[in-house]
């Protein structure tokens, strides 16, 4: 899938609404970086962690220049902070050259409401859950009408909670984000950065098993593996289609209808990804 074609030095073009929900890889890139081309589904210019404190204004200038080439996604600093307000001012200035925002350190639905009210109407918001308090507020964050997806900020979450990086330790918070997203009727959440490049596919496969549908990324070399992990395999799609087209020979039990629903969802996702 290609959500945006990125000419040299330009950020990703604005994805169509459905593509925001389907995007598998979200590349966080400092606007100070020399090149902004990426194979990721969405390129996000990182105005938060991607800029040292003394170069925030310069980074916003670079993002403004990139938006002259194509609409940009911005990762903005926490709502209500000085940097966050400056990032929102840039978003308002960009207007239709703003494709969407990834809201760092989202503390609750009030943060989403503030960002939504501060930006052009309908701007997609991906809310990053990065603390224990935000995790407990995840159902309300996901349910806000302006929230398109949740994202898991694993590094800051681990710093806040003291949890280790292993999968067992993080399985409960990951499950909470998946359940909150499903209950709110939005697309599955975006996982934290996929770690070492050689583990990108395995990390994506695990994330899919948890119910995630995408990941943040920091290196382009991780994108092919992440895409492979988040895209239904041809054999799984064939098996699902075979199940959907067959008629059971005998009686079925209570697992039959849920199995059909999962098969249908897998085929629909595969077809949607292939169409992008």
C-alpha positions in Angstrom: 0.0 0.0 0.0 1.2 3.5 -0.7 -0.7 6.3 1.0 1.5 9.1 -0.2 4.1 9.6 -2.9 6.9 11.8 -1.4 9.0 13.8 -3.7 12.6 14.6 -2.5 12.5 17.0 0.4 8.7 16.8 0.8 6.4 15.3 3.3 3.7 12.8 2.6 0.6 14.0 0.9 -2.7 13.9 2.8 -4.2 10.4 2.8 -7.8 9.9 2.1 -10.0 9.4 5.3 -10.2 5.6 4.9 -6.4 5.4 4.5 -5.8 7.0 7.9 -7.6 4.1 9.3 -5.7 1.5 7.3 -2.2 2.9 7.5 0.2 0.3 8.8 3.4 2.3 9.3 3.8 5.8 10.7 7.3 7.1 10.2 8.3 9.7 12.8 10.9 12.0 11.1 12.5 15.2 12.4 11.8 18.1 10.0 15.5 18.8 10.4 16.4 15.6 8.6 18.0 16.0 5.2 15.6 13.7 3.3 11.9 13.2 3.9 11.2 10.4 1.4 9.9 7.2 3.0 8.3 3.9 2.1 6.1 4.1 5.2 2.3 4.6 4.7 2.4 7.9 6.5 5.3 10.3 7.2 4.9 12.4 10.3 7.1 15.4 10.9 8.0 15.1 14.6 7.9 18.6 16.3 8.1 17.0 19.7 10.9 14.5 20.3 12.3 15.1 16.8 13.5 18.6 17.8 15.9 19.7 20.5 14.6 22.5 22.7 16.8 25.2 21.0 15.7 24.3 17.5 11.9 24.1 17.8 11.3 27.3 15.8 13.7 26.1 13.1 11.9 22.8 12.9 8.5 24.5 12.5 10.0 26.6 9.7 11.2 23.4 8.0 7.8 21.8 8.4 6.2 24.9 6.9 8.4 24.7 3.9 7.7 21.0 3.5 4.0 21.8 3.4 4.5 23.9 0.4 5.2 20.7 -1.5 2.5 18.5 -0.1 0.1 18.4 3.0 2.0 17.2 6.1 1.3 15.2 9.2 2.7 16.8 12.3 3.5 15.2 15.7 2.7 18.0 18.0 3.8 18.6 21.6 1.4 18.1 24.6 -1.7 20.2 24.6 -1.5 23.3 26.8 2.3 23.5 26.8 4.1 26.4 25.2 5.5 24.2 22.4 2.1 22.5 22.0 0.4 25.9 21.4 3.1 26.9 19.0 2.6 23.7 17.1 -1.1 24.3 17.0 -0.6 27.8 15.7 1.5 26.3 12.8 -1.3 23.8 12.1 -3.8 26.6 11.8 -1.5 28.5 9.5 -1.1 25.5 7.3 -4.9 25.0 7.0 -5.5 22.6 4.1 -1.8 21.9 3.9 -2.2 20.0 7.2 -3.0 16.4 6.7 -3.4 15.5 10.3 -1.7 15.5 13.7 -0.3 12.9 16.1 -0.9 14.4 19.6 2.0 13.5 21.9 1.3 13.0 25.6 -2.5 13.0 25.4 -3.7 13.0 28.9 -7.5 12.7 28.3 -10.4 13.6 26.1 -10.1 17.3 27.1 -6.7 17.4 25.3 -8.3 16.0 22.1 -11.1 18.5 22.4 -8.6 21.4 22.7 -6.5 20.3 19.8 -9.6 19.7 17.6 -11.0 23.2 18.4 -7.6 24.7 17.7 -7.1 23.2 14.2 -9.0 23.3 10.9 -12.3 21.5 11.3 -12.1 17.8 10.6 -8.3 17.5 11.1 -7.6 13.8 11.9 -6.1 13.3 15.3 -4.0 10.3 16.4 -3.8 10.4 20.2 -0.7 9.0 21.8 -1.2 7.2 25.1 2.1 7.5 27.0 1.3 7.4 30.7 -0.5 5.4 33.3 -3.2 8.1 33.7 -3.7 8.3 29.9 -4.1 4.5 29.7 -6.9 4.7 32.3 -8.5 7.5 30.2 -8.0 5.6 26.9 -11.7 4.6 26.5 -12.8 8.3 26.8 -9.9 9.4 24.5 -10.9 6.9 21.9 -14.6 7.8 22.1 -14.0 11.5 21.4 -15.4 12.3 17.9 -12.1 13.9 16.7 -9.9 10.8 17.6 -9.2 8.7 14.6 -6.8 6.3 16.2 -4.8 5.7 19.4 -1.1 5.2 19.4 1.0 3.6 22.1 4.0 5.6 23.2 5.9 2.7 24.7 9.0 4.5 25.7 7.4 7.2 27.9 4.8 4.7 29.2 7.6 2.5 30.4 9.3 5.4 32.0 6.1 6.4 33.8 5.2 2.9 35.0 8.6 1.2 35.4 7.4 -1.7 33.1 10.0 -3.6 31.2 10.1 -3.8 27.4 9.1 -7.5 27.2 5.9 -8.5 25.7 4.3 -10.0 28.8 4.8 -6.9 30.8 3.2 -4.7 28.0 0.4 -7.1 27.1 -2.1 -5.6 29.5 -1.7 -2.0 28.4 -1.7 -3.0 24.8 -4.9 -5.0 25.3 -6.5 -2.0 27.0 -5.8 0.2 23.9 -7.2 -2.5 21.6 -10.4 -2.8 23.7 -10.8 1.0 24.0 -10.5 1.4 20.2 -12.9 -1.4 19.4 -15.5 -0.1 21.9 -15.2 3.4 20.3 -15.6 1.9 16.8 -12.3 3.3 15.5 -9.5 1.5 13.8 -7.1 -0.7 15.8 -4.4 1.2 17.6 -0.8 1.9 16.4 1.9 0.2 18.3 5.1 1.9 19.6 8.3 1.9 17.5 9.0 -1.6 16.3 12.5 -1.9 17.8 15.5 -3.4 16.0 15.1 -3.5 12.2 15.7 -7.3 12.0 12.8 -7.8 14.5 10.3 -5.5 12.7 8.2 -8.3 11.1 8.1 -10.4 14.3 7.1 -7.3 16.3 4.3 -6.6 13.7 3.0 -10.2 13.8 2.9 -9.9 17.6 1.1 -6.6 17.4 -1.5 -8.0 15.0 -2.1 -10.9 17.4 -2.8 -8.3 20.1 -5.3 -6.5 17.9 -3.1 -3.6 16.7 -3.2 -2.6 13.0 -0.2 -0.4 12.7 3.1 0.7 14.2 5.2 3.8 14.6 8.6 3.6 12.9 11.9 5.4 13.3 13.9 3.8 10.5 13.0 3.2 6.9 14.7 -0.2 6.9 12.1 -1.4 9.3 9.2 -0.6 7.0 9.2 -3.7 4.7 9.2 -6.1 7.7 6.4 -4.1 9.4 4.3 -4.1 6.2 4.8 -7.8 5.8 3.6 -8.4 9.4 0.6 -6.1 9.2 -0.6 -7.3 5.8 -2.7 -10.6 5.7 -0.7 -13.3 3.9 -2.0 -14.7 0.6 -2.4 -18.1 2.2 -4.5 -16.7 5.1 -6.6 -14.8 2.6 -7.1 -17.9 0.5 -8.1 -19.9 3.5 -10.6 -17.2 4.6 -12.2 -17.0 1.2 -12.5 -20.8 1.0 -14.2 -20.8 4.4 -16.6 -18.1 3.3 -17.5 -19.8 0.0 -18.0 -23.3 1.5 -21.1 -24.8 3.0 -20.7 -27.1 6.1 -21.5 -30.7 5.5 -22.9 -31.2 8.9 -24.1 -29.3 12.0 -22.0 -26.4 13.2 -21.4 -25.2 16.8 -21.3 -21.7 18.4 -17.9 -20.9 17.0 -19.0 -21.0 13.4 -20.5 -17.5 13.1 -17.5 -15.8 14.9 -15.1 -17.7 12.7 -17.0 -16.5 9.6 -16.9 -12.9 10.9 -13.1 -13.0 11.4 -12.6 -14.5 8.0 -14.8 -11.8 6.4 -12.9 -9.1 8.2 -9.5 -10.5 7.1 -10.6 -10.6 3.5 -12.0 -7.1 3.6 -8.8 -5.7 5.1 -6.7 -7.5 2.6 -8.8 -6.1 -0.3 -8.8 -2.6 1.2 -5.0 -2.6 1.5 -4.6 -4.0 -2.0 -6.8 -1.2 -3.4 -4.6 1.6 -1.9 
